[in-house]
Every structure is written in C-alpha cells, then in structure tokens.
C-alpha cells in the first residue's frame, strides 16, 4: 500500500465541523498525516500567544500511542475528577481494507478485468475515507482539550504540543491492563448498585435530571448507531453486488447480435449508475450519520465513565458535605 498524505483541512468529515477554535490564544490542528504500514504519523501544528510556550507557532510529529498517553494522563489525574474528559480517538485500523486489497491482488479467475478495476477503485476509496476520518477524530480530540478552560492548562498537554522529540510512550503491560480492567469492573458494580437504589434521593435536582437523561440517552444513541451501521453496510454490499451484474451485461453486449447488443449495454450502464448511487449513499450515511452517532455515543460514554456521576452519588451515600 502506498503512503497516503492528506492535509488536515481535507480530513474533516462534516459531522465534526464544530467550532472548537473560538479562543485564538491556543489553536491546534493536524496539518499533515502520513500512513506507514501499521502506524500513522500526525503533524500537530500549534499557534499560541500564551507565555508558557517559547514560540508562537510550532509543530511536532505524534503517533496514536502518544494521543492515548495524553488521554490516560487526564483520566488518571485526580485533579480532574468530575470533569468530562474528551474520549480518546480510536486506533487507526486499516487491516480490513489491506486484506481486501491483498485478496483482490492475488487474483481470481472468475473476476474480469473490468470488475477488478472497479473493485480496486472502491477499496482504495474506502481506505482513503477511513484515513480521513482517523485524522479528523485525532484533531477533534486535541481541539476539545485546547478549548476547555481547565484541561488546556495541563502540563502534559503542553509537553505533547511543544516537545519536539519522541515522547517514548510505551503500551501498557499485562499488569497495568489487568489493573485497569479490575478498576472498570469495580466502577461498573458501583454504578449498577447506585442505579438500582430506589431509596437514594439526589439533593441536586439539576444533577438528578442530567443523570437520568444520560442513563437513558446513552443506550438509545448506541442502538441508533448500530442500526445506522447496518443500513450503511447493506447499501455498500448492494453496490458491490452490482459490479458483476454490470460486467456480465457489458460482456453480453459485446457478444450478442445487433438486436440485443444495445439493450444489454444500456442495462449495464444502468447497473453501473445504480452502483455509483448506492456507493454514494453508503458513503454519505457513513460520514454524515453513522460518524455523528458514533461521536455522540463516545461522548455520552465518556460522561458516564467520568467520576461526575459516580463521585457525586457516593458523596451522598457517605454523608459527606
């Protein structure tokens, strides 16, 4: 797979066209990104007039693991207990597209040259769309941190933006992963216990309203996201199914007599137009609907995972002021 290099401005799906750069004192964007096999290198460009930085404009190259390190640093900092930390961007995953391209390249005697060209074009477009979404989600994560009045002052955030060398971030070992897994189990048990306590009275009516809304909103938006993904996948499969039909009709049009030739060729053209239409519908639904639903699903999950809900309720249980 050749390297793909995309400008940050070209990598923003419409679902994430949010104004997160309202404060001109700290502006962050991903100006460039390069895919190299199993990793993506993001060029993070910062413009700032804050006295903390030595320069007003600078850029660094960061990997996905360094974004995860930054997110974990916020989550593990007790000073931010009660704040909703923006969800970490998902890991770049191009394996499915690469495997499809590899299988297509291995050759299949039943696939005509025309079918091969169309399928390759579809897979390359799919790869590029995933790449653009990956860049956009990493950029939005940084912009949300930069726009937050408290999170933007974090020392680790300054290091991430300004330090020009490799951060030497390593993945978590088994012990750390197990510890995080156990903490999530305890937190889930506490949430289930608190949710099931009908006698618990929330002293803050606003907080109680927000808590109830979140507990109802998250599963509904998650289910809507799953259903939208299924519909999008159906459109994509239908577009792929039109490829061999169009190719077969086109082949018949070159072999039959003049009376049927034009009919077959027109039918082939019709199915080719239908393929492009279904592919465009699938792409639009993925970028404008499914991505938006995934964005809100991850946001509501971050709100649930934050100590805002759990911490406040535990204070009530303990009788603390």
N, C-alpha and C positions, 0 to 999 in steps of 0.2 A: 504494500500500500504506500503510495507516495505521500509525502508530508503535505498537510493542509495548513495553510496560513491564512487566518482571517482577521480582519480589523474588528476591534471591539464594537464599533458603531454598526457594523453589518451583522453582528452576532446577537442582536436583541430581539426576541420574539415580541409580538405586540402585547402579549399578556403581561409582560414585565415592564411596560413603558410607564413606569412610575416616576414621579418627580422626587428623587432621593437626594438631589444635589442642591437643595434650596439654600443651604449655607455655603457661601463662597469661600469661607475661611479654610475649609477642608474638602477638596473634591478628589474622588478616587474613581478610576476607570481601568478596565483591562483594554489596553490599546492594541495588543497583539497576542496571538496564541499559536503555538506550533504543536502538532501531534507527531510524536515519535514512538511508534510501536505501542507499548503498553503505558505510556505516560504522556501528559500534556503539559507543556511549559507555558505559563501565563505571564505576560509582561504587564505588571501592575504600575500604572502611572499615577502620581500624586501631585496635586497642585495645592499649596497651602501657604498662608501668611502667619501661621501660628509660630510663636517664638521657640517652641520645642525643636523644630526642625532647623537644620543648618542651611538648607536651601529652600527656595520657594517652589521649585519644580524638579522632580526626580523620578526614577523608575527602577524597579527591581524585577527579577525573574523568580517566580514561585511555582512550586509543584502542588498537586492536590493535597498531598500529605501535610503540607505546611498550612493549608487552609483548615484542615481538620485539627491540627495542633492549636491553631488560634481559637477555634470554636471550643475545644475542650478546656483551654485555659480560662475562657469566660465561664463555662459551666461549673468548673471546679473552684472558682473564686467565690468564697462565701460573702464577700462584699456586695455581690450582685444578686444575692438571694432575694427573690420576689420580682426581679426583672425578667422579662421575657427575652431570652437570647435568640436572635435570628437563627433559624435552623441551618445546619451545615449543608453546603452544596453536595449533591450526590456524586459518588465516584464516577469518573468517565468510564463508560462501558461501550467499547466498540467491537467486542468479541463476536457478537451475533452477526454484525454486518461483515466482519472479516471472514467469518466461517462461510457465510453465504457466497461471498466473492470467491473464496478458495474453492468451494464445491463447484461453482459455476466455471471457474478456470480449469478444473480437472477434466471438463468436457463430458458431454452426454450425447450419444449418437442420436437420440430422439429429439434433440433441440436443434432447430435450424439456425442458420447464421443470423437471420433477422430477429428471431426470438432471443438469441444470445445477446445481440446488441441492445435490445430493448430492456432485457432483464438486468444487464450490466449498468445501463443508464439509471434504472430505478434504484438499484442498490447503492450506486455512487451518490445519488440524490439523498437517499436515506441516511447514509454515513455523514454527509455534509450537514443535514438537518440536525442530527444528534450532536455533531461537533459544535454547531452554532448555539444550540440550547445549553450545552455544557458550559460554554464561555459565558453566556448570559446569566446563568444561575450563580456562577462564582462571582461575577461582577456585582450582582444584586446583593449578595451576602456582604461584600465589603462596603457597598454604598449604604446599606442599612446600619451597619456599625458606625460609619462616618457621620450619619445623620442623627444618631442617638446622642443626646446631650451628656449622658453619663458614660456609655460604653466607648465613646470616641476618645476618652481621656486615658484609656488603659495603656499601661507601659508596653505590654506585649503587642498591642495594635501598632504602636509607634515603631517597635522593632520590626514587625512584619513589613511595614510600609517603607522603612528607610534603610534597614541594614542591607548592604549590597552583597554580602556573601551568603553562602548556603547556610540555612538555619540548622542543619544537621539533625533534622527531625527523624526519629525512628518510629516504626509502628509499635503498638503495644504488644508486650509479651503475653504469654498464656496466663500468668498470674494476674496481670493487670486487667486482661479481658474478663477473667473469672470474677475478679473483684467488682468490676462494673456490672457484670451480669447479675451478681448477687444483690448489689445495691438497687438495680432496677426491679428485682423481684420484691424486695422489701418495700420499695416505693409503691409498686402496684398493689401489694397487700394492704398498705396503709390507705391508698386511695379507695380500694374496694370496701374496706372497713368503714371509712368515713362516709362514703356514698350511701352505704346501707344503714347508717344510723339515723332512723327517722326522728328520734327524740332530740337530735342535735339542733339547737337554734342558733342561727347566724345573727350576730348583733349588728352587722353592717348590711342593710338592705340592698345597697348597690352591689356589694360584693356577692351576696347571695344570688342576685339576679344574674350577674355575669357568670358565676359558677354554674348555675343551672343551664344557662344558654350554651356554655362551652360543652357541657356533658351531653347535650342534645345535638348541638351543631356538628361536632367532630365526626360521629359515626355517619351522619347523613351526608356530609360533604365527601367523606371517604367512599361511601357507597356510590354516590354520583360519579366520582372519579373512576371507579372500577367499571361502571356501566358505560361511561363515555369511551373508555379504552377499548371495551369490547366492540362498540359500534365502529370506532375508528379502525380496529383490526379487521372487521368484516368488510369495510369499504376497501381496505388495502388488499385483502385476499381476492375480492371481486375484480379489482383492477388487474391483479396478476393472472387471474383466470382468463381474462380477455385476450392476453398475449397469444397463447397457442391458437385460439379461435381465429383471431385476425390473421395470423401467419398461415393457417390452413386454408382459409378462404382466399388469401392472396396467392397462394400456391396453385389452388384450383383455377384461379382466374388466368394464370399463365399457361394452363394446360388444356382448358376446355375450348370448344368451338366458339365462334364469334357471338352466337345467340346467348350463351350463358356467361361469356367472359366478363362483360361489363357488369352484370348482376353480381357476380362473385367479388369483383374488385370494389364495387360500391359497398357491399356488405362488409368487406374487410376494412374499408375506410370508416364505416360506421362504428365497428367494434374498436377500432383504434381511437376514435374520438371518445367513445364511452370509457375506454381505459384511461385516457388522459383526464377525463372528467372525474371519474371515481378516485383516481390518484390525487387530484387536486382537492377533492372533498376530504379525503383522508388526511392530507397534509394540513389543510385549514383547521379541521377539527382537532388535530394533534397540537398544533401551535396555539390556537385561539381558545379552545375549550378545555381539552384534557390538561394542557400545561397550566391553565389558570386554576383548574380544580386541584391539580397536584400542588400548586403553590399555596392555596388556602388550606389544603389538608396538612401539609408540613407545618404551616404557621399555627394552625389550631393544635397540632400535636406538640409543638414547642411550648405553647401556652399551657397545655395540660402537663407537660413534663417539667415546667418551671416550678419552683417551690412557691410560687404565688398562691396557688390554690391550697396545696397541702400544708404549707407552713402556717398560713393564717388560721386554718381549721384546727391544726394541732395546738396552736396557742390558746384557742377557745377551750379545747379539751383539758389542757393543763391548768387553765385558770390564770394564765399569765396576763399582765396588763398589755 
